[in-house]
Amino acid sequence: MIRCNASIRRSVSIRDSRFARVSALGLLAAGLTLAALAGTQTATKSAKAPTPAAHPAAKTSNTTSASHPGANTAHGTTPGAHGAGTGAGAPKTAMHAPPGGSVHTTRSGGEVARNSRGQVTAYRGPNGHEARFDSHGGVREVHANGMVIRRGPGGMRRVEMERADHSRFVAYGHGRGFIEHRYEYGGHPYYARAYYYHGAYYRGYYRGYYYHGAYLYGYRPAYYYPPVYYGWAYNPWPAPAPYAWGWGPAPWYGYYGAYFRPYPVYPSAAYWIADYMVAASLQEAYAAGAASNAADLGNINPAHLVYASYDPTTGTTSPTMTNEVKDAVANEIKLELAAGQKTTDPSASNSGTLDSLLADKQPHVFVASTGLTVTSAGTDCGITEGDVLALNSAPAAEATAADLRVLASKQNDCAKGDVVTVELTDLQEMHNHLLANIDKGMTEMKDHPGQGGLPAPPAEAISGTKQAPYVAAAPAADPNGAAQLDQTAQEGAQAEQQVVAEANAPEGAETTASSSPIGATAPLAQAAPANRGPQVIALGQTPEQVIAMKGQPTNKVAFPTKTVFIYPDMKITFKNGKLSDVQ
């Protein structure tokens, strides 16, 4: 949340598209030159599963997703949550103690694992409830009452549940989330999602498939264009074009200004789409985080945004997403545009899948579309919307996770250069995010040709748009989906509280497994990380509101027309009693 860029010219806002429209996008069999940026892959083994009748059962993940669907993103999940948890009658395996920790029973017959510091790391109840906690003692994942509840960076909660009709609900609260229905087309399983946000919704389409034993959802476009349109978007324009995004006064842009700046000019559509995608992710993350903060006001540990902020040790607003990193994203977009030029029927294409993407054995980059808690060198850390990761090569045979190197991240996220482990389910959804925003970006350029300073595509490039055949076969969206998602979110919050209470219940005397003695008095697991983290500081706030969040400044300087609060990490300027600038 650094100063807004006043040099940005007239306002041309990103338009929220209600429907994803454009042609099938495949994969060009050529790679990026990212070997110096990318990391290696991991090999976590998993057995193959049979083709699902509806949704495959949920799998306990090494990563934790918790975020929100956005107007310009296609957010993802792990497979359906039906039957989550061990359940009555399910075979039980011994719970292992963490290094230096112990496993013991509760009075109700449950099992609790604690680390060497006495923090709860895992819980399994006699009723089938399960929970995992992060290294700070906060909830990471809960399985209870047919739901999977996950917590990500900032404590944002995501709830997954499969209903009796096999529809899948993924809720983030505040009327946000998506409802997914499975259907058949051409002998293949497809999934139609209705993403709800801001009181509206848009549709997304996916095809289910197995990769390395994991069941994934590959993005499929609703519409596709003539090949000449992809060629126009892929090839360089006659001259680099400036574009007036109009983000200067937007609160989200000031909030993430230290992390992201658009290109000054665009040599082709691929570079414009790269900025479009990152900006859309950050814009929606800001809106959802602010809504979550408002709803959680007064809670002990409310969800909060993670943002790039002033670094007092260097005197700079770093780290930032460099043009080099954005160039890598633009090159990834070029691959998809070149492949889309060759695709005539998206239903017959294998585009959108990880196996298709990684078949070229070249490095690839991914942009985070949700907040994820991941592992780096055995330590938990977070990645959030807009962070950029690089994968050097395809994961080893039957691996269900991959190691990626962080190319760009924000102040409180996993550090740039860290190697983090990401589940293939989450990696697929990052790829879906890229494909969906290529669609939306091309739709924006088609619907507003030549506006904002960009060259207009040739008329023949945008005529002949066709709807993908699997769209008409999809079931209708739920008319009151937003209310149903809110109910799911409430049920998930209640289930989480119940399981956390069970994990903190008094323990019995029996120790079932141990690698060290149980400590005298162990800290309780928390429903969210104890650290509240940075609070939302926005234009227009009063001095009292800022003091309530940050405390009294170290110094106050009064000028005839303004007042400046000086904190160790920033300077905040007020004019006429309202926050007008932050440095």
VEXDREN-2710 file (C-alpha; in Angstrom, 1 decimal):
% VEXDREN-2710
k/r/px/py/pz
1/MET/0.0/0.0/0.0
2/ILE/2.5/2.6/-1.2
3/ARG/1.8/5.8/-3.1
4/CYS/-0.6/5.7/-6.0
5/ASN/1.0/6.4/-9.3
6/ALA/-0.3/9.7/-10.4
7/SER/1.3/9.5/-13.8
8/ILE/-1.1/6.8/-14.9
9/ARG/-3.4/8.4/-17.4
10/ARG/-7.1/8.3/-18.1
11/SER/-9.2/5.6/-16.6
12/VAL/-9.9/2.4/-18.5
13/SER/-10.9/-0.1/-15.9
14/ILE/-10.6/-3.8/-16.1
15/ARG/-14.1/-5.0/-16.9
16/ASP/-15.5/-7.9/-14.9
17/SER/-16.5/-10.5/-17.4
18/ARG/-19.5/-12.6/-16.4
19/PHE/-18.7/-15.4/-18.9
20/ALA/-15.3/-16.7/-20.0
21/ARG/-15.2/-16.5/-23.8
22/VAL/-12.6/-17.4/-26.4
23/SER/-11.1/-20.3/-28.3
24/ALA/-9.4/-23.4/-27.1
25/LEU/-5.8/-22.8/-26.1
26/GLY/-3.3/-25.6/-26.5
27/LEU/0.5/-25.9/-26.0
28/LEU/3.2/-24.9/-28.4
29/ALA/5.9/-27.6/-28.3
30/ALA/8.7/-25.1/-27.4
31/GLY/9.9/-24.0/-24.0
32/LEU/10.9/-20.9/-22.2
33/THR/14.5/-20.1/-21.4
34/LEU/14.0/-20.1/-17.6
35/ALA/16.5/-22.7/-16.4
36/ALA/18.4/-20.1/-14.4
37/LEU/15.2/-19.0/-12.7
38/ALA/13.4/-22.3/-12.1
39/GLY/13.9/-25.0/-9.4
40/THR/13.7/-28.8/-9.4
41/GLN/10.8/-31.1/-9.0
42/THR/9.9/-33.4/-6.1
43/ALA/8.7/-37.0/-6.2
44/THR/5.8/-37.7/-3.8
45/LYS/4.3/-41.0/-4.8
46/SER/0.7/-41.9/-5.1
47/ALA/-1.2/-44.9/-6.5
48/LYS/-3.5/-44.6/-9.5
49/ALA/-7.2/-44.3/-8.8
50/PRO/-10.1/-45.5/-10.9
51/THR/-12.2/-43.2/-13.0
52/PRO/-14.6/-41.4/-10.7
53/ALA/-18.4/-41.8/-10.8
54/ALA/-18.9/-38.3/-9.7
55/HIS/-16.1/-36.5/-7.8
56/PRO/-13.1/-38.4/-6.6
57/ALA/-12.6/-38.4/-2.8
58/ALA/-10.6/-35.5/-1.3
59/LYS/-6.9/-36.1/-0.7
60/THR/-5.0/-34.7/2.2
61/SER/-2.7/-32.1/0.6
62/ASN/0.8/-30.8/1.5
63/THR/-0.5/-27.4/0.6
64/THR/-3.3/-25.4/1.9
65/SER/-5.5/-23.2/-0.4
66/ALA/-7.5/-20.4/1.1
67/SER/-8.7/-17.5/-1.1
68/HIS/-11.5/-16.4/-3.2
69/PRO/-12.7/-16.6/-6.8
70/GLY/-12.3/-13.4/-8.6
71/ALA/-13.9/-11.6/-11.6
72/ASN/-10.8/-12.2/-13.6
73/THR/-9.4/-15.5/-12.2
74/ALA/-10.2/-19.1/-12.4
75/HIS/-9.5/-20.4/-8.9
76/GLY/-9.0/-24.0/-8.1
77/THR/-9.3/-26.7/-5.5
78/THR/-8.3/-30.1/-4.7
79/PRO/-10.8/-32.9/-5.6
80/GLY/-14.2/-33.0/-4.0
81/ALA/-14.7/-33.1/-0.3
82/HIS/-17.3/-35.8/-0.1
83/GLY/-16.5/-38.3/2.6
84/ALA/-13.6/-36.2/3.9
85/GLY/-11.9/-37.6/7.0
86/THR/-11.3/-41.2/8.0
87/GLY/-14.9/-41.9/8.8
88/ALA/-16.4/-44.8/10.8
89/GLY/-15.1/-48.1/9.7
90/ALA/-12.3/-46.7/7.6
91/PRO/-8.9/-48.4/8.2
92/LYS/-6.7/-46.5/10.6
93/THR/-3.0/-46.1/10.3
94/ALA/-0.8/-45.3/13.3
95/MET/-0.3/-41.5/13.9
96/HIS/3.4/-40.8/13.8
97/ALA/5.1/-38.4/16.2
98/PRO/6.9/-35.4/14.7
99/PRO/10.7/-35.2/15.3
100/GLY/11.3/-34.8/19.0
101/GLY/7.5/-34.9/19.7
102/SER/4.9/-37.3/20.9
103/VAL/1.5/-38.9/20.2
104/HIS/-0.9/-39.5/22.9
105/THR/-4.7/-40.0/23.5
106/THR/-7.4/-37.7/24.7
107/ARG/-10.0/-38.8/27.2
108/SER/-12.5/-39.3/24.4
109/GLY/-10.2/-41.7/22.7
110/GLY/-8.8/-39.4/20.0
111/GLU/-5.1/-39.0/19.1
112/VAL/-3.0/-35.9/19.3
113/ALA/0.5/-35.3/18.0
114/ARG/2.7/-32.6/19.5
115/ASN/6.0/-31.3/18.4
116/SER/9.1/-30.8/20.7
117/ARG/7.7/-27.4/21.8
118/GLY/4.4/-29.0/22.9
119/GLN/2.4/-27.5/20.0
120/VAL/-0.4/-29.6/18.5
121/THR/0.6/-30.6/15.0
122/ALA/-2.2/-33.2/14.2
123/TYR/-5.4/-34.6/15.6
124/ARG/-7.6/-37.6/14.8
125/GLY/-10.8/-38.1/16.7
126/PRO/-12.8/-41.3/17.3
127/ASN/-15.6/-39.7/15.2
128/GLY/-13.4/-39.5/12.1
129/HIS/-12.6/-35.8/12.5
130/GLU/-9.0/-34.9/11.5
131/ALA/-6.9/-31.7/11.7
132/ARG/-3.4/-30.6/10.8
133/PHE/-1.8/-27.5/12.3
134/ASP/1.0/-25.3/11.0
135/SER/4.3/-24.6/12.6
136/HIS/2.8/-21.6/14.4
137/GLY/0.0/-23.7/15.9
138/GLY/-2.7/-22.4/13.6
139/VAL/-5.2/-24.5/11.7
140/ARG/-4.0/-25.7/8.3
141/GLU/-6.6/-28.3/7.3
142/VAL/-9.6/-29.9/9.0
143/HIS/-11.7/-32.8/7.8
144/ALA/-15.1/-33.0/9.5
145/ASN/-18.8/-33.6/8.8
146/GLY/-18.1/-34.3/5.1
147/MET/-16.2/-31.0/4.7
148/VAL/-12.6/-30.0/4.1
149/ILE/-11.7/-26.7/5.7
150/ARG/-8.4/-25.1/4.9
151/ARG/-6.6/-22.0/6.1
152/GLY/-4.2/-20.0/4.0
153/PRO/-2.0/-17.0/4.4
154/GLY/-3.7/-14.3/6.6
155/GLY/-6.0/-16.9/8.0
156/MET/-8.5/-16.9/5.2
157/ARG/-10.7/-19.9/5.3
158/ARG/-11.9/-22.1/2.4
159/VAL/-14.6/-24.7/2.8
160/GLU/-15.3/-27.6/0.4
161/MET/-18.3/-29.8/0.6
162/GLU/-20.0/-32.2/-1.8
163/ARG/-23.8/-32.3/-1.6
164/ALA/-26.0/-35.3/-2.0
165/ASP/-26.5/-34.6/-5.7
166/HIS/-22.7/-34.6/-6.1
167/SER/-22.5/-30.9/-6.7
168/ARG/-19.4/-29.4/-5.1
169/PHE/-19.5/-26.3/-3.1
170/VAL/-16.3/-24.3/-2.5
171/ALA/-17.0/-21.3/-0.2
172/TYR/-14.9/-18.4/1.0
173/GLY/-17.6/-16.5/2.8
174/HIS/-19.3/-13.1/2.0
175/GLY/-21.1/-14.6/-1.0
176/ARG/-17.9/-15.7/-2.7
177/GLY/-17.0/-19.1/-4.0
178/PHE/-18.1/-21.5/-6.7
179/ILE/-20.6/-24.3/-7.2
180/GLU/-19.5/-27.1/-9.5
181/HIS/-21.7/-29.6/-11.4
182/ARG/-20.4/-32.6/-13.2
183/TYR/-21.8/-33.7/-16.6
184/GLU/-20.8/-35.8/-19.5
185/TYR/-19.9/-34.7/-23.0
186/GLY/-18.4/-36.8/-25.8
187/GLY/-17.7/-39.6/-23.3
188/HIS/-15.6/-37.4/-21.0
189/PRO/-16.3/-35.9/-17.6
190/TYR/-16.8/-32.2/-17.7
191/TYR/-17.4/-29.7/-14.8
192/ALA/-19.4/-26.5/-15.0
193/ARG/-18.5/-24.0/-12.3
194/ALA/-20.5/-20.9/-11.4
195/TYR/-18.2/-18.4/-9.7
196/TYR/-20.1/-16.0/-7.4
197/TYR/-18.7/-12.6/-6.5
198/HIS/-20.0/-9.1/-5.9
199/GLY/-23.6/-10.4/-6.1
200/ALA/-23.1/-11.8/-9.7
201/TYR/-21.6/-14.9/-11.2
202/TYR/-19.8/-16.1/-14.3
203/ARG/-19.3/-19.6/-15.7
204/GLY/-16.2/-21.7/-16.2
205/TYR/-15.8/-25.1/-17.8
206/TYR/-13.3/-27.8/-17.0
207/ARG/-12.5/-31.4/-18.1
208/GLY/-11.5/-33.9/-15.5
209/TYR/-8.5/-36.2/-15.9
210/TYR/-5.8/-38.1/-14.0
211/TYR/-2.2/-37.1/-13.9
212/HIS/0.3/-38.9/-11.7
213/GLY/-2.5/-40.4/-9.7
214/ALA/-4.1/-37.0/-8.9
215/TYR/-7.5/-36.1/-10.2
216/LEU/-7.2/-32.6/-11.9
217/TYR/-9.6/-30.2/-13.6
218/GLY/-8.2/-28.8/-16.8
219/TYR/-9.6/-25.5/-18.0
220/ARG/-11.7/-25.4/-21.2
221/PRO/-12.7/-22.1/-22.9
222/ALA/-16.4/-21.3/-23.6
223/TYR/-15.6/-19.6/-26.9
224/TYR/-12.9/-19.7/-29.5
225/TYR/-11.7/-17.3/-32.2
226/PRO/-10.4/-17.5/-35.7
227/PRO/-6.6/-18.4/-35.9
228/VAL/-5.8/-15.0/-37.3
229/TYR/-6.9/-13.4/-34.0
230/TYR/-4.3/-15.5/-32.1
231/GLY/-1.7/-14.6/-34.6
232/TRP/-2.4/-10.9/-34.1
233/ALA/-2.2/-11.2/-30.3
234/TYR/1.0/-13.3/-30.5
235/ASN/3.0/-11.3/-33.0
236/PRO/4.7/-7.9/-32.3
237/TRP/2.6/-4.9/-33.1
238/PRO/4.0/-2.3/-35.6
239/ALA/5.1/-0.1/-32.7
240/PRO/5.0/-0.5/-28.9
241/ALA/1.7/0.9/-27.6
242/PRO/1.0/2.7/-24.3
243/TYR/-2.2/1.9/-22.4
244/ALA/-4.1/4.0/-19.9
245/TRP/-5.1/1.6/-17.2
246/GLY/-6.5/4.3/-14.9
247/TRP/-5.5/2.5/-11.7
248/GLY/-3.8/5.5/-10.0
249/PRO/-6.5/6.4/-7.5
250/ALA/-7.7/2.8/-6.9
251/PRO/-7.1/1.6/-3.3
252/TRP/-5.9/-1.9/-4.4
253/TYR/-3.2/-0.3/-6.6
254/GLY/-1.9/1.8/-3.8
255/TYR/-2.0/-1.2/-1.5
256/TYR/0.1/-3.4/-3.9
257/GLY/2.0/-0.5/-5.5
258/ALA/5.3/-1.6/-4.0
259/TYR/5.0/-5.0/-5.7
260/PHE/3.5/-4.4/-9.1
261/ARG/3.8/-1.7/-11.8
262/PRO/2.5/-2.1/-15.3
263/TYR/4.7/-1.9/-18.4
264/PRO/5.1/1.6/-19.7
265/VAL/4.4/0.3/-23.3
266/TYR/3.3/-3.0/-24.8
267/PRO/5.1/-4.6/-27.8
268/SER/2.3/-7.1/-28.2
269/ALA/-0.9/-8.4/-26.7
270/ALA/0.9/-11.0/-24.7
271/TYR/2.6/-8.4/-22.5
272/TRP/-0.7/-6.5/-22.0
273/ILE/-2.5/-9.8/-21.0
274/ALA/0.4/-10.4/-18.5
275/ASP/-0.4/-7.1/-16.7
276/TYR/-4.1/-7.7/-17.1
277/MET/-3.8/-11.1/-15.3
278/VAL/-1.6/-9.9/-12.4
279/ALA/-3.7/-6.7/-11.9
280/ALA/-6.9/-8.7/-11.9
281/SER/-5.6/-11.1/-9.3
282/LEU/-4.4/-8.3/-7.0
283/GLN/-7.6/-6.3/-7.4
284/GLU/-9.8/-9.2/-6.4
285/ALA/-7.5/-10.2/-3.6
286/TYR/-7.8/-6.7/-2.2
287/ALA/-11.6/-6.7/-2.4
288/ALA/-12.0/-10.1/-0.9
289/GLY/-9.5/-9.4/1.9
290/ALA/-11.1/-6.1/2.8
291/ALA/-14.5/-7.8/2.9
292/SER/-13.1/-10.5/5.1
293/ASN/-11.5/-7.9/7.5
294/ALA/-14.8/-6.0/7.7
295/ALA/-16.7/-9.2/8.5
296/ASP/-14.1/-10.4/11.1
297/LEU/-13.8/-7.1/12.8
298/GLY/-13.6/-7.7/16.6
299/ASN/-12.4/-11.3/16.3
300/ILE/-9.3/-12.3/18.1
301/ASN/-7.5/-13.3/14.9
302/PRO/-9.3/-11.8/11.9
303/ALA/-8.2/-12.7/8.4
304/HIS/-5.9/-10.0/7.0
305/LEU/-4.2/-9.1/3.7
306/VAL/-0.6/-9.7/3.0
307/TYR/1.0/-6.8/1.1
308/ALA/4.4/-5.4/0.0
309/SER/5.5/-2.7/2.3
310/TYR/8.4/-0.2/2.9
311/ASP/11.6/-1.9/4.0
312/PRO/13.3/0.3/6.6
313/THR/16.6/-1.6/6.4
314/THR/17.1/-0.8/2.7
315/GLY/15.0/2.4/2.4
316/THR/13.1/0.9/-0.6
317/THR/9.7/-0.6/-1.3
318/SER/10.9/-4.0/-2.2
319/PRO/10.6/-6.8/-3.3
320/THR/9.0/-6.0/-6.6
321/MET/7.8/-8.0/-9.6
322/THR/10.5/-7.1/-12.2
323/ASN/10.0/-6.7/-15.9
324/GLU/12.2/-9.8/-16.3
325/VAL/9.7/-11.8/-14.4
326/LYS/6.8/-10.3/-16.2
327/ASP/8.6/-11.1/-19.5
328/ALA/8.7/-14.7/-18.4
329/VAL/4.9/-14.7/-17.8
330/ALA/4.3/-13.0/-21.2
331/ASN/6.4/-15.7/-22.9
332/GLU/4.2/-18.3/-21.3
333/ILE/1.2/-16.5/-22.7
334/LYS/2.8/-16.5/-26.1
335/LEU/3.0/-20.3/-26.0
336/GLU/-0.7/-20.6/-25.4
337/LEU/-1.6/-18.0/-28.1
338/ALA/0.6/-19.8/-30.6
339/ALA/-1.1/-23.1/-29.8
340/GLY/-4.6/-21.5/-29.9
341/GLN/-3.9/-20.5/-33.5
342/LYS/-3.7/-24.2/-34.4
343/THR/-6.8/-25.3/-32.5
344/THR/-10.2/-25.5/-34.3
345/ASP/-12.2/-27.6/-31.8
346/PRO/-11.5/-27.2/-28.1
347/SER/-13.5/-30.3/-27.2
348/ALA/-11.1/-32.5/-29.3
349/SER/-8.0/-30.8/-27.9
350/ASN/-6.0/-31.9/-24.9
351/SER/-5.1/-28.3/-24.0
352/GLY/-5.4/-27.0/-20.5
353/THR/-3.9/-30.1/-18.8
354/LEU/-0.6/-30.3/-17.0
355/ASP/0.5/-33.3/-19.0
356/SER/0.0/-31.4/-22.2
357/LEU/1.8/-28.3/-20.8
358/LEU/4.8/-30.2/-19.5
359/ALA/5.2/-32.5/-22.5
360/ASP/7.7/-30.1/-24.1
361/LYS/10.1/-30.8/-21.2
362/GLN/10.8/-27.1/-20.9
363/PRO/10.7/-24.7/-18.0
364/HIS/7.3/-23.0/-17.3
365/VAL/6.1/-20.2/-15.0
366/PHE/2.9/-20.1/-12.9
367/VAL/1.1/-17.1/-11.3
368/ALA/-0.6/-17.9/-8.0
369/SER/-4.3/-17.5/-8.2
370/THR/-5.1/-18.3/-4.6
371/GLY/-3.4/-17.9/-1.2
372/LEU/-1.5/-21.1/-0.4
373/THR/0.4/-22.3/2.6
374/VAL/3.3/-24.3/1.3
375/THR/6.5/-25.9/2.6
376/SER/10.1/-24.6/1.9
377/ALA/13.0/-26.5/3.5
378/GLY/10.7/-28.0/6.0
379/THR/9.2/-24.6/7.1
380/ASP/5.7/-23.3/6.4
381/CYS/5.4/-20.1/4.3
382/GLY/2.7/-18.5/2.2
383/ILE/2.3/-17.5/-1.4
384/THR/-0.5/-15.1/-2.3
385/GLU/-2.3/-13.9/-5.4
386/GLY/0.1/-12.6/-8.1
387/ASP/3.2/-14.3/-6.8
388/VAL/5.2/-15.9/-9.7
389/LEU/6.8/-19.4/-9.5
390/ALA/9.0/-21.3/-12.0
391/LEU/9.0/-25.0/-12.7
392/ASN/12.2/-26.3/-14.3
393/SER/11.0/-29.7/-15.5
394/ALA/8.0/-32.0/-15.2
395/PRO/7.7/-33.8/-11.8
396/ALA/9.0/-37.4/-11.6
397/ALA/6.8/-40.3/-12.4
398/GLU/3.8/-40.6/-10.1
399/ALA/4.8/-37.5/-8.1
400/THR/1.8/-35.7/-6.8
401/ALA/3.7/-32.5/-5.9
402/ALA/6.4/-30.4/-7.6
403/ASP/9.2/-28.1/-6.4
404/LEU/9.1/-24.6/-7.8
405/ARG/11.3/-21.6/-7.3
406/VAL/9.8/-18.3/-6.2
407/LEU/10.5/-15.6/-8.8
408/ALA/8.5/-12.8/-7.3
409/SER/6.7/-12.5/-3.9
410/LYS/5.5/-9.9/-1.4
411/GLN/6.8/-8.8/1.9
412/ASN/5.4/-11.5/4.1
413/ASP/5.3/-14.3/1.5
414/CYS/7.8/-17.1/0.8
415/ALA/11.0/-15.3/-0.1
416/LYS/12.2/-14.8/-3.6
417/GLY/14.5/-17.6/-4.5
418/ASP/13.0/-20.1/-2.1
419/VAL/12.1/-23.6/-3.4
420/VAL/8.5/-24.5/-2.4
421/THR/6.5/-27.7/-2.7
422/VAL/3.2/-27.3/-4.5
423/GLU/0.6/-30.0/-5.0
424/LEU/-0.3/-30.8/-8.6
425/THR/-3.9/-29.9/-7.9
426/ASP/-2.9/-26.3/-7.0
427/LEU/-0.4/-26.2/-9.9
428/GLN/-3.2/-27.1/-12.3
429/GLU/-5.4/-24.4/-11.0
430/MET/-2.6/-21.8/-11.5
431/HIS/-2.4/-22.9/-15.1
432/ASN/-6.2/-22.7/-15.3
433/HIS/-5.8/-19.1/-14.0
434/LEU/-3.5/-18.2/-16.8
435/LEU/-5.8/-19.7/-19.5
436/ALA/-8.9/-18.1/-18.2
437/ASN/-7.2/-14.7/-18.2
438/ILE/-5.9/-15.1/-21.7
439/ASP/-9.6/-15.7/-22.6
440/LYS/-10.8/-12.6/-20.7
441/GLY/-8.0/-10.4/-22.0
442/MET/-8.7/-11.3/-25.6
443/THR/-12.4/-10.8/-25.0
444/GLU/-11.6/-7.3/-23.6
445/MET/-9.6/-6.4/-26.6
446/LYS/-12.3/-7.7/-29.0
447/ASP/-15.1/-5.9/-27.2
448/HIS/-13.2/-2.6/-27.0
449/PRO/-11.0/-2.5/-30.1
450/GLY/-8.4/0.2/-30.2
451/GLN/-9.4/1.8/-26.9
452/GLY/-7.0/2.9/-24.3
453/GLY/-4.1/3.3/-26.8
454/LEU/-3.9/-0.3/-28.0
455/PRO/-4.0/-1.0/-31.8
456/ALA/-7.3/-2.5/-32.9
457/PRO/-7.2/-6.1/-34.1
458/PRO/-8.1/-6.6/-37.8
459/ALA/-11.9/-7.0/-38.4
460/GLU/-11.5/-10.5/-39.8
461/ALA/-9.6/-11.5/-36.6
462/ILE/-12.6/-11.1/-34.3
463/SER/-15.5/-12.2/-36.6
464/GLY/-16.6/-15.8/-36.6
465/THR/-16.4/-16.4/-32.8
466/LYS/-17.8/-19.8/-32.0
467/GLN/-19.2/-21.3/-28.8
468/ALA/-17.5/-24.5/-27.6
469/PRO/-19.9/-27.5/-28.0
470/TYR/-19.7/-28.6/-24.4
471/VAL/-21.1/-25.3/-23.1
472/ALA/-24.7/-26.0/-24.3
473/ALA/-24.6/-29.5/-22.6
474/ALA/-23.7/-28.0/-19.2
475/PRO/-26.3/-27.9/-16.4
476/ALA/-27.8/-24.5/-15.4
477/ALA/-26.2/-22.4/-12.6
478/ASP/-27.9/-22.4/-9.1
479/PRO/-30.2/-19.4/-8.9
480/ASN/-29.4/-18.7/-5.2
481/GLY/-25.9/-20.0/-5.2
482/ALA/-24.4/-17.1/-3.3
483/ALA/-26.7/-17.7/-0.3
484/GLN/-25.9/-21.4/-0.4
485/LEU/-22.2/-20.7/-0.4
486/ASP/-22.6/-18.4/2.6
487/GLN/-24.4/-21.3/4.4
488/THR/-21.5/-23.6/3.5
489/ALA/-19.0/-21.2/4.8
490/GLN/-20.8/-20.9/8.1
491/GLU/-21.0/-24.7/8.5
492/GLY/-17.3/-24.9/7.8
493/ALA/-16.5/-22.3/10.4
494/GLN/-18.6/-24.2/13.0
495/ALA/-16.9/-27.5/12.1
496/GLU/-13.5/-26.0/12.4
497/GLN/-14.3/-24.6/15.9
498/GLN/-15.6/-28.0/16.9
499/VAL/-12.5/-29.9/15.8
500/VAL/-10.1/-27.4/17.3
501/ALA/-11.9/-27.8/20.6
502/GLU/-11.6/-31.6/20.4
503/ALA/-7.9/-31.3/19.7
504/ASN/-7.5/-29.2/22.8
505/ALA/-9.5/-31.5/25.0
506/PRO/-7.9/-32.9/28.2
507/GLU/-5.6/-35.7/27.5
508/GLY/-5.5/-39.2/28.9
509/ALA/-2.6/-40.7/30.7
510/GLU/-1.7/-43.2/27.9
511/THR/1.0/-42.3/25.5
512/THR/0.7/-44.3/22.3
513/ALA/3.9/-43.2/20.6
514/SER/6.6/-40.8/21.5
515/SER/10.1/-39.7/20.5
516/SER/10.4/-37.5/23.6
517/PRO/8.6/-37.0/27.0
518/ILE/5.4/-35.0/26.9
519/GLY/5.9/-31.4/28.1
520/ALA/4.4/-30.2/31.3
521/THR/1.9/-27.6/29.9
522/ALA/1.5/-27.5/26.1
523/PRO/0.2/-24.5/24.2
524/LEU/-3.3/-25.0/22.6
525/ALA/-3.8/-25.2/18.9
526/GLN/-5.3/-22.0/17.6
527/ALA/-8.1/-21.5/15.1
528/ALA/-5.9/-19.1/13.2
529/PRO/-2.3/-17.9/13.4
530/ALA/-1.8/-15.7/16.4
531/ASN/-0.1/-13.0/14.4
532/ARG/-2.7/-10.6/13.2
533/GLY/-0.3/-9.4/10.5
534/PRO/-0.5/-6.1/8.6
535/GLN/-3.8/-4.2/8.7
536/VAL/-5.6/-2.5/5.8
537/ILE/-4.5/1.1/5.6
538/ALA/-6.3/2.9/2.8
539/LEU/-6.9/6.4/1.4
540/GLY/-9.5/8.4/3.2
541/GLN/-9.0/6.9/6.6
542/THR/-8.9/9.3/9.7
543/PRO/-5.9/9.6/12.0
544/GLU/-7.9/7.8/14.7
545/GLN/-8.5/4.8/12.4
546/VAL/-4.8/4.6/11.6
547/ILE/-3.8/4.9/15.3
548/ALA/-6.2/2.1/16.2
549/MET/-4.4/-0.2/13.7
550/LYS/-0.8/0.9/14.1
551/GLY/-0.7/2.6/17.4
552/GLN/0.7/6.0/18.2
553/PRO/3.3/7.2/15.7
554/THR/6.9/7.8/16.8
555/ASN/6.6/11.4/15.6
556/LYS/3.9/13.8/14.4
557/VAL/4.8/16.8/12.1
558/ALA/2.1/19.4/11.6
559/PHE/2.2/21.6/8.5
560/PRO/-0.2/24.4/7.5
561/THR/-2.1/22.2/5.1
562/LYS/-1.3/18.6/6.3
563/THR/-0.2/16.4/9.1
564/VAL/2.4/13.6/8.8
565/PHE/2.6/10.6/11.1
566/ILE/6.0/9.0/11.1
567/TYR/6.3/5.3/11.9
568/PRO/9.4/3.1/11.8
569/ASP/8.2/1.5/8.6
570/MET/6.3/4.3/6.8
571/LYS/5.2/7.9/6.7
572/ILE/1.4/8.6/6.5
573/THR/0.1/12.0/5.3
574/PHE/-3.3/13.4/6.2
575/LYS/-5.0/16.3/4.4
576/ASN/-8.2/17.8/5.8
577/GLY/-8.3/15.0/8.4
578/LYS/-8.2/12.2/5.7
579/LEU/-5.3/9.9/4.7
580/SER/-4.0/11.1/1.4
581/ASP/-0.6/9.5/1.0
582/VAL/1.6/6.7/2.3
583/GLN/5.4/6.4/1.8
END
